[in-house]
Amino acid sequence: MYTTHLIKSKELEASRRGACQVPMSSQAKGPTVARRRLRIALRAAREESGLTQEQAAELLEWSLSKVIRIEAGTVGISSTDLRATLQLYNVGNPAEVHRLLALARIARQRDWLAPYKEHLPTAYAAYIGLEREASALYFYQPMIVPGIMQTDAYATAVIPSTAPSVPPEELSQISKRVRFERQRDLLNRPDAPVIDAILDESVLHRVFGGEETMHEQLLHLIALGDSPRITLRVLPFGAGINTVSGPFVVLEFPDQSDTDAVYLENAVATSHVLDRADGITKHRQVFDRLSAAALSPAESLAYIASFAGRYN
């Protein structure tokens, strides 16, 4: 299981690269996005009131860590504490108070991932919640097939091979269950997000689970590439030196109130969240550069098919 980073920005381009238009909605569907909206709003309200986190904690008679964790989205907030916070921050508009209280209620709900969260890196669990509400996902993967596109046999081989140490069988099974629940949700629901994935050619060369497993996996990729919502591109070795060593995902959301996100994976680094506005811009620029150097979607599917034939 990869540990993760999550970078958020203040920008949104909901129609980027012709992504399908999705109706705007002010209602978060799940607790992750609700918690994200709430923490951003509370941080903005505190800063607007001119208070530091230390001052807010002192005036609310809370520990500083409580304020920090609420603004980081790692813990929820009760309705009573939220009302007190909004009063301190001079947020008195009834409609805004009602909106934030509704977000707090949604943020406290349990979702399908709840039974597994203790076994997952915090940022990875947060990413899954954000992924579910995204309208578009842009993947770059230099080493393995993205999790939502993996077959059962490929995932079985990949999960222990890409972890910092070999995980117990129970954790491997949990990782697989989470992975395939994500697949069912993202690939099959009517409002599934647009997916644009760039795979480095090394993904096709690197064998996991044997040649039969690779053959099945590559045929599965070709089938996915025929979907109108999924675009696959291969970045060939012939495109030259590629210095982007780590995988990332750019997430876009249908609601103007939600900032975009970039999700970074690393096999050994500690998970953390960065609120840097330039993070999303840099990763979009990288994705555009890689996309321009990659084969076209049609050429990519033919290239993947040629590799599938080698493993047959």
C-alpha positions as CSV (number, residue, x, y, z in Angstrom):
1,M,0.0,0.0,0.0
2,Y,1.4,3.4,-0.9
3,T,1.6,6.2,1.6
4,T,0.3,9.4,0.3
5,H,0.3,13.1,0.0
6,L,-2.6,15.3,-0.8
7,I,-2.1,18.8,-2.4
8,K,-5.1,21.1,-2.7
9,S,-5.4,24.4,-4.7
10,K,-7.7,27.4,-5.0
11,E,-8.4,26.8,-8.7
12,L,-11.1,24.8,-10.6
13,E,-11.5,24.2,-14.3
14,A,-14.5,21.9,-14.4
15,S,-14.6,21.7,-18.2
16,R,-10.9,21.1,-18.7
17,R,-10.1,18.9,-21.7
18,G,-13.8,18.5,-22.6
19,A,-14.7,16.7,-19.4
20,C,-18.4,15.8,-19.3
21,Q,-20.5,18.6,-17.8
22,V,-21.9,17.7,-14.4
23,P,-24.7,19.7,-12.7
24,M,-23.5,21.8,-9.9
25,S,-24.6,20.8,-6.4
26,S,-24.1,22.5,-3.0
27,Q,-24.8,19.2,-1.2
28,A,-21.8,17.0,-0.5
29,K,-22.5,13.4,-1.1
30,G,-20.1,11.9,1.4
31,P,-18.3,12.8,4.7
32,T,-14.9,13.3,3.1
33,V,-15.9,16.2,0.9
34,A,-18.2,17.6,3.6
35,R,-15.3,17.6,6.1
36,R,-13.1,19.2,3.5
37,R,-15.6,22.0,2.7
38,L,-16.2,22.6,6.4
39,R,-12.5,22.8,7.4
40,I,-11.8,25.2,4.5
41,A,-14.7,27.4,5.5
42,L,-13.7,27.4,9.2
43,R,-10.1,28.3,8.4
44,A,-11.2,31.1,6.1
45,A,-13.7,32.4,8.8
46,R,-11.0,32.4,11.5
47,E,-8.5,34.2,9.3
48,E,-11.2,36.7,8.3
49,S,-11.8,37.4,12.0
50,G,-8.1,38.1,12.5
51,L,-7.6,35.3,15.0
52,T,-4.7,32.9,15.1
53,Q,-5.2,29.2,15.9
54,E,-3.7,29.9,19.3
55,Q,-6.1,32.8,20.0
56,A,-9.1,30.8,18.8
57,A,-8.2,27.9,21.1
58,E,-7.8,30.1,24.1
59,L,-11.1,32.0,23.6
60,L,-13.0,28.7,23.0
61,E,-11.2,27.1,25.9
62,W,-10.0,24.3,23.7
63,S,-6.6,22.8,23.3
64,L,-4.6,24.1,20.3
65,S,-4.4,20.6,18.9
66,K,-8.2,20.5,18.7
67,V,-8.3,23.6,16.5
68,I,-5.5,22.3,14.4
69,R,-7.1,18.9,13.9
70,I,-10.5,20.4,13.0
71,E,-8.9,22.7,10.4
72,A,-6.9,19.8,9.1
73,G,-10.1,17.7,8.7
74,T,-8.7,14.8,10.8
75,V,-11.5,15.1,13.3
76,G,-15.2,16.1,13.2
77,I,-16.8,18.9,15.1
78,S,-20.1,18.7,17.1
79,S,-23.0,21.1,16.4
80,T,-22.5,22.7,19.8
81,D,-18.8,23.4,19.2
82,L,-19.5,24.6,15.6
83,R,-22.1,27.1,16.8
84,A,-19.6,28.4,19.4
85,T,-16.9,28.6,16.8
86,L,-19.0,30.5,14.3
87,Q,-20.1,33.0,17.0
88,L,-16.5,33.6,17.8
89,Y,-15.6,34.1,14.2
90,N,-18.6,36.5,13.7
91,V,-20.3,34.2,11.2
92,G,-23.9,35.3,11.7
93,N,-25.6,34.8,8.4
94,P,-28.4,32.3,9.0
95,A,-28.0,30.6,5.6
96,E,-24.3,30.2,6.0
97,V,-24.7,28.9,9.6
98,H,-27.3,26.4,8.3
99,R,-25.0,25.3,5.5
100,L,-22.1,24.7,7.8
101,L,-24.2,22.8,10.4
102,A,-25.4,20.6,7.5
103,L,-21.9,19.9,6.4
104,A,-20.9,19.0,10.0
105,R,-23.7,16.5,10.1
106,I,-22.7,14.9,6.9
107,A,-19.0,14.9,7.9
108,R,-19.9,12.8,11.0
109,Q,-21.6,10.1,8.9
110,R,-20.0,6.7,8.4
111,D,-19.3,5.6,4.8
112,W,-18.4,2.2,3.3
113,L,-14.8,2.8,4.0
114,A,-15.2,3.2,7.7
115,P,-14.5,-0.4,8.7
116,Y,-11.2,-0.3,6.8
117,K,-9.8,3.2,7.7
118,E,-7.7,2.0,10.6
119,H,-5.8,-0.2,8.2
120,L,-5.2,2.5,5.6
121,P,-2.9,5.5,5.5
122,T,-4.9,8.6,6.5
123,A,-4.2,10.5,3.3
124,Y,-5.1,7.5,1.2
125,A,-8.4,7.1,2.9
126,A,-9.1,10.8,2.4
127,Y,-8.2,10.5,-1.3
128,I,-10.7,7.7,-1.7
129,G,-13.5,9.9,-0.3
130,L,-12.5,12.7,-2.6
131,E,-12.2,10.4,-5.6
132,R,-15.8,9.3,-5.2
133,E,-17.1,12.9,-5.7
134,A,-14.7,13.9,-8.5
135,S,-16.0,14.7,-12.0
136,A,-12.6,14.0,-13.6
137,L,-9.5,12.1,-12.7
138,Y,-6.1,12.5,-14.4
139,F,-3.7,9.6,-13.6
140,Y,0.1,9.4,-14.3
141,Q,1.5,6.0,-13.4
142,P,5.2,5.2,-14.1
143,M,5.3,1.7,-12.5
144,I,2.0,-0.2,-12.3
145,V,-1.5,-0.2,-13.7
146,P,-3.7,2.2,-11.6
147,G,-5.6,0.4,-8.9
148,I,-9.0,1.1,-10.4
149,M,-8.0,-0.6,-13.6
150,Q,-6.4,-3.7,-12.1
151,T,-7.6,-7.3,-12.5
152,D,-7.9,-9.6,-9.5
153,A,-4.8,-11.6,-10.4
154,Y,-2.7,-8.5,-11.1
155,A,-3.8,-6.8,-7.9
156,T,-3.0,-10.0,-5.9
157,A,0.6,-9.8,-7.3
158,V,1.0,-6.1,-7.0
159,I,-0.2,-5.3,-3.5
160,P,2.6,-7.2,-1.6
161,S,5.2,-6.3,-4.2
162,T,4.7,-2.5,-3.9
163,A,4.4,-2.3,-0.1
164,P,7.4,-1.2,2.0
165,S,7.3,-4.7,3.6
166,V,5.3,-7.7,2.8
167,P,1.9,-7.1,4.5
168,P,0.0,-9.8,6.4
169,E,-2.5,-11.7,4.4
170,E,-5.4,-10.0,6.2
171,L,-4.1,-6.5,5.2
172,S,-3.6,-7.7,1.6
173,Q,-7.2,-8.8,1.4
174,I,-8.4,-5.5,2.9
175,S,-6.4,-3.7,0.3
176,K,-8.0,-5.8,-2.5
177,R,-11.5,-5.3,-1.1
178,V,-11.0,-1.5,-1.0
179,R,-9.5,-1.5,-4.5
180,F,-12.4,-3.4,-6.1
181,E,-15.0,-1.4,-4.3
182,R,-13.4,1.7,-5.8
183,Q,-13.6,0.1,-9.2
184,R,-17.3,-0.8,-8.9
185,D,-18.1,2.8,-7.9
186,L,-15.9,4.7,-10.3
187,L,-16.4,2.6,-13.4
188,N,-20.0,1.5,-13.2
189,R,-22.1,4.3,-11.7
190,P,-24.1,6.5,-14.1
191,D,-22.3,9.7,-13.0
192,A,-18.8,8.1,-13.1
193,P,-16.0,10.6,-13.5
194,V,-14.1,11.1,-16.7
195,I,-10.7,9.3,-16.5
196,D,-7.6,10.2,-18.4
197,A,-4.6,8.0,-17.7
198,I,-1.0,8.1,-18.9
199,L,1.0,4.9,-18.4
200,D,4.7,4.9,-18.8
201,E,5.9,2.1,-21.1
202,S,7.6,0.4,-18.2
203,V,4.2,-0.5,-16.9
204,L,3.8,-2.8,-19.8
205,H,7.2,-4.4,-19.4
206,R,7.1,-4.9,-15.6
207,V,5.6,-8.4,-15.0
208,F,3.5,-9.1,-12.0
209,G,2.0,-12.5,-11.4
210,G,3.4,-14.1,-14.5
211,E,2.7,-13.9,-18.3
212,E,-0.9,-15.1,-18.1
213,T,-1.7,-12.5,-15.5
214,M,-0.1,-9.8,-17.6
215,H,-2.0,-11.0,-20.7
216,E,-5.3,-10.8,-18.9
217,Q,-4.5,-7.4,-17.4
218,L,-3.5,-5.8,-20.7
219,L,-6.7,-7.1,-22.4
220,H,-8.6,-5.6,-19.5
221,L,-6.9,-2.2,-20.2
222,I,-7.9,-2.4,-23.9
223,A,-11.5,-3.0,-22.9
224,L,-11.5,-0.1,-20.5
225,G,-9.9,2.1,-23.2
226,D,-13.0,1.6,-25.4
227,S,-15.2,3.3,-22.8
228,P,-16.2,6.9,-23.8
229,R,-15.4,8.1,-20.3
230,I,-11.9,6.6,-20.2
231,T,-8.8,7.7,-22.2
232,L,-5.6,5.7,-22.0
233,R,-2.2,6.9,-23.3
234,V,1.2,5.2,-23.2
235,L,4.3,7.2,-22.8
236,P,6.8,5.2,-24.9
237,F,10.5,4.9,-24.2
238,G,11.1,6.6,-27.5
239,A,9.6,9.8,-26.1
240,G,12.9,10.5,-24.4
241,I,14.0,10.9,-20.8
242,N,11.1,11.3,-18.3
243,T,12.2,12.8,-14.9
244,V,8.7,12.4,-13.3
245,S,9.5,9.4,-11.1
246,G,6.4,9.3,-8.9
247,P,2.7,8.6,-9.7
248,F,0.1,11.3,-9.2
249,V,-3.6,11.9,-9.8
250,V,-5.2,15.3,-10.5
251,L,-8.8,15.4,-9.2
252,E,-11.4,17.9,-10.5
253,F,-14.9,18.4,-8.9
254,P,-18.2,19.4,-10.4
255,D,-19.0,22.0,-7.7
256,Q,-17.5,25.4,-7.9
257,S,-17.2,25.4,-4.0
258,D,-14.7,22.6,-4.1
259,T,-11.1,23.2,-4.8
260,D,-9.2,20.8,-7.1
261,A,-6.7,18.3,-5.6
262,V,-3.5,16.4,-6.5
263,Y,-2.8,13.1,-4.9
264,L,0.7,11.8,-4.7
265,E,1.8,8.3,-3.9
266,N,5.1,7.2,-2.4
267,A,6.1,3.7,-1.1
268,V,8.0,4.9,1.9
269,A,7.4,8.6,2.6
270,T,5.2,9.8,5.5
271,S,1.7,10.9,4.5
272,H,0.9,14.6,4.7
273,V,-1.3,17.3,3.3
274,L,0.0,20.4,1.6
275,D,-2.3,23.5,1.0
276,R,-0.2,25.1,-1.8
277,A,-2.0,26.9,-4.6
278,D,0.9,26.2,-7.0
279,G,0.8,22.5,-6.4
280,I,-2.1,21.9,-8.7
281,T,-0.8,24.2,-11.4
282,K,2.6,22.4,-11.5
283,H,1.1,19.0,-11.7
284,R,-1.3,20.0,-14.5
285,Q,1.6,21.4,-16.4
286,V,3.5,18.1,-16.0
287,F,0.4,16.1,-17.0
288,D,0.0,18.3,-20.1
289,R,3.7,17.8,-21.0
290,L,3.5,14.0,-20.6
291,S,0.2,13.9,-22.5
292,A,1.8,15.8,-25.4
293,A,4.7,13.3,-25.5
294,A,2.6,10.2,-25.2
295,L,1.1,8.1,-28.0
296,S,-2.5,9.0,-29.1
297,P,-5.3,7.0,-27.5
298,A,-5.7,4.8,-30.6
299,E,-2.0,4.2,-30.9
300,S,-1.8,3.5,-27.2
301,L,-4.4,0.8,-27.3
302,A,-2.7,-0.8,-30.3
303,Y,0.6,-0.7,-28.5
304,I,-0.9,-2.3,-25.4
305,A,-2.4,-5.0,-27.7
306,S,1.0,-5.7,-29.1
307,F,2.3,-6.3,-25.6
308,A,-0.6,-8.5,-24.7
309,G,0.3,-10.7,-27.7
310,R,3.8,-11.1,-26.3
311,Y,2.4,-12.5,-23.0
312,N,-0.1,-14.8,-24.7
